[in-house]
Amino acid sequence: MTALDAEGLPRGVPAGGGAGEPGGRGAPGPAAPLPDDQVDGLVAVLDLVRSGVARTRPELARQSGLGRSAVAGRVARLLELGLLDERGTAPSSGGRAPRELALRADAGLVLVAPLGASHLTAGVTDLEGRVLAVVEEPGDVSDGPDVVLGRVDEMLTGLLEGLGAEGELPPVRGVGVGLPGPVEFASGRPNRPPIMPGWHDVDVRARTSQRWGAPTWVDNDVNLMALGELVRRRDHAPGAVEDMLFVKVGTGIGAGLVGRGRLLRGSHGCAGDIGHVLAPGGGDVVCRCGNTGCLEAVAGGAAMVRRARELAEGGASPPLARALARTGELGVEDLVRAAQEGDRASVEVVQAAGRLVGQVLATLVNFFDPGLLVLGGRLGSTSDLLLASVRQGVYERSLPLATRDLRVEASLAGGDPGVAGAAAMVLDELFGREHLRRWLSRDASPGRRSAAA
């Protein structure tokens, strides 16, 4: 990686610009903050380069609507900050070939921790969201914030130590945390999460920011999975995903909404929390949230496993009975495997759950009118039978116009795209107006963190 100075910027690059600018070496003191329109211009240019829409100054001028001199000034400022770099030349359309611009991915690190109900994941990415290191292990989120976040800190420290063995590390610029429950995005605090005792109103953002000396953002796990899916699909076909409904089917059930290419969180951050809506025929089945008849309680992974155990113990499913005898436990993987092998009882359980999920999603399809419905999660992305059943339920109960061009597909990003999604969340916020303004200030620049910090 490129060597950085004590301020956490590439050597030879002023910490906040030239002399007399915010944070500049030799400056007599903090300069007046840049006006919003100038910061917005920097954000617009940086977004165009980050997204790959524009790579040269002429392309930036065409795409942004800014004049050539304005583009040149903003590019020069971003080069000074160490956020952009010039790499070779683009093909010439006449005259001198323009220099290609790229994000300085090695100007910082992003730490991510998308946590599930029964597993902990920690990762490190660069400023392009490229994963540099990742580790996952079993963990119970109900152990509480002190235990869980303490273990996450240890996992992240271990990853940084491993990366630090290869050379000096750039500074940590931001941290992204995902939690398997409702999160008020503005404050980063969980709000009465049903499966997370002891987490209500815990200031995860402040704790994590203090630990790592970097701004932190916290969201629910399904939103991060939706962002990760969006990133993966844009890599495959840039600009192809505009309106998407991402549905996680695992231990619990939830959804993430993408409208016009952006994640929709709602006023408080709980948009898409469909696991606790009333399911058709849900009856008096008690949910872990305390209500009865919730979709998650009758069609989630835990509900399917309970039904699978009943089948195994009652002798209705020989494959499930054998799996239970081997380990004394059953998981959704056992149920999916038995269904794939043609066990009739297991097939019926998966199909019934899929149809219920599809019927509830039909309401969202009619309401939101997405072009793409993606099934993800540890169960949703691995079972073709569940996908087919969800698709059937959606098409049976949705308006013909809403399903005319609707694609219902399994996740391209696999069972848990939360690492990519958490990094995308941090980078979108980090390069927005508020935090890019802080980047202009030496005093607010995130401090260096050694691997052992």
MIDREN-310059 format. One record per residue (C-alpha): z, x, y; residue in three letters. Coordinates in pm, whole numbers, plus 50000, padded with zeros to 5 digits. Example, Ala and Ser with C-alpha at 12.3 -4.5 7.8 and 13.67 -1.06 7.14 Angstrom:
MIDREN-310059
      zz      xx      yy   residuo
   50780   51230   49550       ALA
   50714   51367   49894       SER
end
This chain:
MIDREN-310059
      zz      xx      yy   residuo
   50000   50000   50000       MET
   49946   50108   50359       THR
   50245   50293   50505       ALA
   50441   50096   50760       LEU
   50667   50213   51038       ASP
   51030   50122   51101       ALA
   50927   49794   51264       GLU
   50749   49679   50948       GLY
   50395   49715   51089       LEU
   50115   49952   50986       PRO
   50167   50300   51127       ARG
   49997   50344   51460       GLY
   50005   49971   51536       VAL
   50229   49860   51826       PRO
   50515   49636   51710       ALA
   50431   49362   51957       GLY
   50121   49488   52132       GLY
   50067   49756   52393       GLY
   50303   49874   52661       ALA
   50417   49592   52883       GLY
   50347   49331   52614       GLU
   50615   49155   52407       PRO
   50783   49418   52191       GLY
   50546   49695   52298       GLY
   50681   50050   52281       ARG
   50758   50172   52626       GLY
   50785   49814   52759       ALA
   51056   49768   53019       PRO
   51174   49448   52851       GLY
   51054   49129   52685       PRO
   50746   48988   52854       ALA
   50694   48622   52930       ALA
   50584   48427   52622       PRO
   50215   48358   52582       LEU
   50097   48011   52687       PRO
   50041   47763   52405       ASP
   49664   47763   52448       ASP
   49648   48140   52397       GLN
   49866   48123   52087       VAL
   49656   47833   51957       ASP
   49346   48046   52006       GLY
   49499   48321   51794       LEU
   49595   48066   51528       VAL
   49243   47920   51523       ALA
   49079   48260   51484       VAL
   49324   48368   51216       LEU
   49276   48042   51022       ASP
   48899   48083   51022       LEU
   48925   48436   50886       VAL
   49196   48347   50631       ARG
   48991   48057   50496       SER
   48673   48262   50475       GLY
   48486   48021   50703       VAL
   48414   48303   50950       ALA
   48417   48677   50888       ARG
   48253   48822   51198       THR
   48295   48779   51573       ARG
   47964   48587   51611       PRO
   48066   48352   51328       GLU
   48407   48301   51490       LEU
   48242   48209   51818       ALA
   48017   47953   51646       ARG
   48293   47797   51435       GLN
   48571   47793   51696       SER
   48369   47690   52001       GLY
   48529   47976   52196       LEU
   48320   48207   52409       GLY
   48232   48553   52282       ARG
   48468   48724   52526       SER
   48756   48493   52427       ALA
   48690   48563   52061       VAL
   48675   48936   52127       ALA
   49010   48925   52307       GLY
   49182   48727   52033       ARG
   49040   48947   51760       VAL
   49157   49256   51947       ALA
   49507   49108   51971       ARG
   49519   49027   51600       LEU
   49396   49377   51520       LEU
   49676   49518   51738       GLU
   49932   49309   51552       LEU
   49809   49444   51221       GLY
   49715   49099   51096       LEU
   49339   49158   51085       LEU
   49139   49457   50972       ASP
   48773   49557   51000       GLU
   48607   49629   50669       ARG
   48245   49736   50669       GLY
   47956   49545   50822       THR
   47794   49209   50757       ALA
   47417   49163   50719       PRO
   47240   49179   51052       SER
   47036   48887   51185       SER
   46880   49116   51444       GLY
   47033   49401   51638       GLY
   47345   49590   51538       ARG
   47519   49463   51225       ALA
   47852   49290   51308       PRO
   48179   49426   51169       ARG
   48344   49211   50902       GLU
   48701   49098   50960       LEU
   48966   49035   50696       ALA
   49333   48946   50683       LEU
   49562   49245   50638       ARG
   49707   49123   50311       ALA
   49922   49436   50277       ASP
   50100   49384   50611       ALA
   50384   49196   50444       GLY
   50525   49029   50135       LEU
   50607   48667   50055       VAL
   50889   48582   49815       LEU
   50862   48256   49622       VAL
   51098   48065   49394       ALA
   50958   47733   49264       PRO
   51247   47600   49055       LEU
   51226   47338   48782       GLY
   51490   47127   48614       ALA
   51515   47365   48319       SER
   51345   47685   48431       HIS
   51364   47937   48715       LEU
   51058   48116   48849       THR
   51048   48400   49101       ALA
   50744   48576   49240       GLY
   50614   48812   49506       VAL
   50276   48773   49676       THR
   50086   48946   49954       ASP
   49975   48776   50275       LEU
   49668   48631   50103       GLU
   49887   48462   49844       GLY
   49776   48702   49571       ARG
   50052   48729   49309       VAL
   50187   49083   49279       LEU
   50470   49011   49036       ALA
   50625   48705   48873       VAL
   50899   48629   48622       VAL
   51024   48308   48462       GLU
   51332   48234   48256       GLU
   51527   47931   48130       PRO
   51778   47796   48377       GLY
   51958   47471   48448       ASP
   51933   47350   48806       VAL
   52244   47139   48748       SER
   52450   47460   48741       ASP
   52461   47427   49120       GLY
   52324   47615   49420       PRO
   52557   47917   49405       ASP
   52472   47997   49046       VAL
   52102   47913   49064       VAL
   52020   48073   49399       LEU
   52232   48375   49312       GLY
   52028   48425   48996       ARG
   51704   48377   49191       VAL
   51814   48653   49431       ASP
   51868   48883   49132       GLU
   51525   48799   48992       MET
   51352   48864   49325       LEU
   51544   49191   49372       THR
   51430   49305   49028       GLY
   51067   49228   49113       LEU
   51090   49420   49441       LEU
   51249   49715   49265       GLU
   50959   49720   49022       GLY
   50702   49706   49300       LEU
   50894   49964   49504       GLY
   50862   50213   49221       ALA
   50490   50228   49304       GLU
   50541   50321   49671       GLY
   50689   50207   49999       GLU
   50693   49830   50040       LEU
   50586   49631   50344       PRO
   50847   49393   50489       PRO
   50929   49050   50358       VAL
   50761   48810   50602       ARG
   50864   48476   50455       GLY
   51027   48300   50159       VAL
   50928   47975   49987       GLY
   51160   47772   49764       VAL
   51074   47465   49556       GLY
   51337   47223   49425       LEU
   51301   46946   49162       PRO
   51426   46668   49387       GLY
   51387   46509   49731       PRO
   51389   46761   50016       VAL
   51394   46688   50387       GLU
   51125   46934   50487       PHE
   51227   46964   50853       ALA
   51574   47093   50761       SER
   51505   47241   50418       GLY
   51800   47047   50272       ARG
   51795   46855   49941       PRO
   51882   46489   49983       ASN
   52079   46328   49700       ARG
   51867   46480   49422       PRO
   51934   46280   49102       PRO
   51940   46579   48862       ILE
   52094   46837   49097       MET
   52471   46779   49127       PRO
   52626   46981   49405       GLY
   52298   47035   49591       TRP
   52308   46745   49837       HIS
   52267   46864   50197       ASP
   52303   47232   50102       VAL
   52140   47450   50368       ASP
   51908   47635   50131       VAL
   51695   47754   50421       ARG
   51979   47922   50612       ALA
   52125   48083   50300       ARG
   51793   48225   50187       THR
   51685   48337   50534       SER
   52012   48524   50580       GLN
   51979   48690   50239       ARG
   51625   48815   50293       TRP
   51606   48846   50671       GLY
   51293   48633   50683       ALA
   51205   48272   50768       PRO
   51234   48035   50473       THR
   51071   47702   50390       TRP
   51190   47460   50123       VAL
   50999   47172   49965       ASP
   51009   46963   49651       ASN
   50843   47109   49343       ASP
   50560   46856   49317       VAL
   50440   46920   49673       ASN
   50420   47290   49591       LEU
   50230   47215   49272       MET
   49984   47004   49473       ALA
   49937   47293   49717       LEU
   49883   47533   49428       GLY
   49621   47303   49278       GLU
   49451   47278   49617       LEU
   49437   47657   49645       VAL
   49294   47692   49293       ARG
   49024   47430   49346       ARG
   48924   47577   49683       ARG
   48881   47912   49514       ASP
   48642   47747   49270       HIS
   48454   47533   49524       ALA
   48550   47591   49890       PRO
   48572   47271   50092       GLY
   48532   47044   49788       ALA
   48886   46897   49789       VAL
   48965   46663   50075       GLU
   49165   46369   49938       ASP
   49364   46438   49622       MET
   49650   46274   49435       LEU
   49836   46530   49222       PHE
   50069   46384   48960       VAL
   50327   46585   48771       LYS
   50430   46453   48431       VAL
   50704   46664   48279       GLY
   51075   46600   48235       THR
   51033   46387   48548       GLY
   50738   46229   48725       ILE
   50627   46283   49084       GLY
   50319   46301   49303       ALA
   50183   46510   49586       GLY
   49932   46369   49835       LEU
   49653   46570   49997       VAL
   49460   46402   50278       GLY
   49164   46567   50452       ARG
   49257   46895   50289       GLY
   49621   46897   50403       ARG
   49944   46813   50224       LEU
   50093   46482   50341       LEU
   50473   46492   50335       ARG
   50550   46177   50532       GLY
   50813   46143   50803       SER
   51097   46297   50603       HIS
   50927   46486   50322       GLY
   50953   46230   50041       CYS
   50594   46102   50031       ALA
   50472   46070   49672       GLY
   50811   46029   49503       ASP
   50684   45781   49245       ILE
   50920   45866   48961       GLY
   51172   45610   49075       HIS
   50947   45314   49148       VAL
   50987   45010   48923       LEU
   50763   45041   48617       ALA
   50589   44743   48458       PRO
   50817   44628   48177       GLY
   51081   44886   48271       GLY
   51353   44632   48203       GLY
   51710   44754   48197       ASP
   51646   45116   48096       VAL
   51892   45322   48300       VAL
   51746   45609   48500       CYS
   51933   45928   48595       ARG
   51903   45816   48959       CYS
   52136   45524   48878       GLY
   51877   45247   48898       ASN
   51710   45072   48607       THR
   51346   45039   48506       GLY
   51220   45351   48691       CYS
   50885   45493   48583       LEU
   51047   45826   48500       GLU
   51309   45655   48281       ALA
   51049   45485   48063       VAL
   50749   45720   48074       ALA
   50875   46068   48167       GLY
   50909   46358   47924       GLY
   51277   46291   47858       ALA
   51203   45928   47774       ALA
   50925   46031   47535       MET
   51153   46280   47363       VAL
   51420   46012   47313       ARG
   51160   45786   47153       ARG
   51033   46075   46938       ALA
   51384   46137   46807       ARG
   51418   45771   46714       GLU
   51091   45793   46520       LEU
   51199   46113   46345       ALA
   51543   45983   46248       GLU
   51400   45647   46138       GLY
   51137   45805   45914       GLY
   50841   45660   46107       ALA
   50701   46005   46185       SER
   50712   46271   45910       PRO
   50586   46552   46144       PRO
   50858   46480   46398       LEU
   51118   46456   46120       ALA
   51016   46801   45996       ARG
   51030   46945   46349       ALA
   51377   46796   46401       LEU
   51498   46936   46068       ALA
   51380   47287   46158       ARG
   51569   47324   46486       THR
   51792   47021   46525       GLY
   51613   46937   46852       GLU
   51284   46790   46970       LEU
   51080   46865   47281       GLY
   50770   46719   47439       VAL
   50572   47002   47280       GLU
   50667   46871   46935       ASP
   50555   46521   47030       LEU
   50224   46641   47175       VAL
   50159   46858   46869       ARG
   50227   46572   46630       ALA
   49997   46343   46829       ALA
   49720   46605   46828       GLN
   49755   46630   46451       GLU
   49696   46256   46422       GLY
   50049   46126   46365       ASP
   50008   45759   46448       ARG
   50363   45699   46576       ALA
   50341   45999   46812       SER
   50000   45889   46937       VAL
   50140   45548   47024       GLU
   50430   45698   47220       VAL
   50201   45920   47428       VAL
   49948   45642   47486       GLN
   50213   45392   47594       ALA
   50361   45639   47844       ALA
   50016   45728   47978       GLY
   49918   45365   48032       ARG
   50241   45297   48222       LEU
   50187   45598   48446       VAL
   49826   45492   48500       GLY
   49925   45138   48597       GLN
   50165   45266   48862       VAL
   49907   45517   48985       LEU
   49653   45236   49019       ALA
   49858   45104   49309       THR
   49844   45445   49478       LEU
   49471   45474   49412       VAL
   49411   45136   49577       ASN
   49636   45229   49869       PHE
   49530   45592   49925       PHE
   49170   45590   49793       ASP
   49159   45955   49678       PRO
   48845   46123   49549       GLY
   49039   46319   49289       LEU
   49343   46240   49073       LEU
   49489   46546   48901       VAL
   49737   46530   48616       LEU
   49966   46833   48599       GLY
   50309   46940   48489       GLY
   50417   47080   48156       ARG
   50310   46762   47977       LEU
   50039   46626   48203       GLY
   49824   46938   48195       SER
   49843   46994   47819       THR
   49778   46655   47656       SER
   49422   46521   47648       ASP
   49558   46202   47493       LEU
   49796   46146   47786       LEU
   49515   46215   48034       LEU
   49288   45962   47863       ALA
   49564   45701   47863       SER
   49643   45756   48230       VAL
   49274   45730   48313       ARG
   49252   45402   48121       GLN
   49552   45258   48305       GLY
   49413   45358   48645       VAL
   49069   45215   48581       TYR
   49204   44890   48439       GLU
   49420   44811   48743       ARG
   49237   44971   49040       SER
   48974   44821   49266       LEU
   48616   44901   49160       PRO
   48539   45056   49497       LEU
   48844   45285   49475       ALA
   48741   45414   49132       THR
   48363   45423   49191       ARG
   48362   45800   49252       ASP
   48717   45881   49146       LEU
   48758   46183   48917       ARG
   49067   46191   48694       VAL
   49118   46543   48563       GLU
   49377   46780   48420       ALA
   49511   47052   48647       SER
   49294   47361   48687       LEU
   49601   47560   48782       ALA
   49785   47498   48453       GLY
   50132   47362   48389       GLY
   50309   47508   48694       ASP
   50100   47609   48997       PRO
   50419   47629   49204       GLY
   50399   48003   49272       VAL
   50062   47972   49442       ALA
   50177   47656   49619       GLY
   50499   47811   49751       ALA
   50304   48107   49887       ALA
   50050   47874   50050       ALA
   50332   47677   50214       MET
   50487   47993   50360       VAL
   50157   48136   50483       LEU
   50048   47811   50647       ASP
   50377   47799   50837       GLU
   50398   48172   50905       LEU
   50054   48179   51067       PHE
   50110   47860   51264       GLY
   50190   47845   51636       ARG
   50570   47870   51619       GLU
   50596   48170   51390       HIS
   50288   48353   51509       LEU
   50451   48346   51851       ARG
   50754   48516   51697       ARG
   50527   48772   51539       TRP
   50423   48868   51891       LEU
   50783   48962   51966       SER
   50929   49283   51832       ARG
   51279   49138   51831       ASP
   51180   48840   51617       ALA
   50968   49040   51372       SER
   51121   49014   51023       PRO
   51322   49324   50941       GLY
   51228   49560   50662       ARG
   51397   49495   50332       ARG
   51419   49770   50077       SER
   51382   49687   49710       ALA
   51757   49707   49668       ALA
   51845   49499   49976       ALA
end
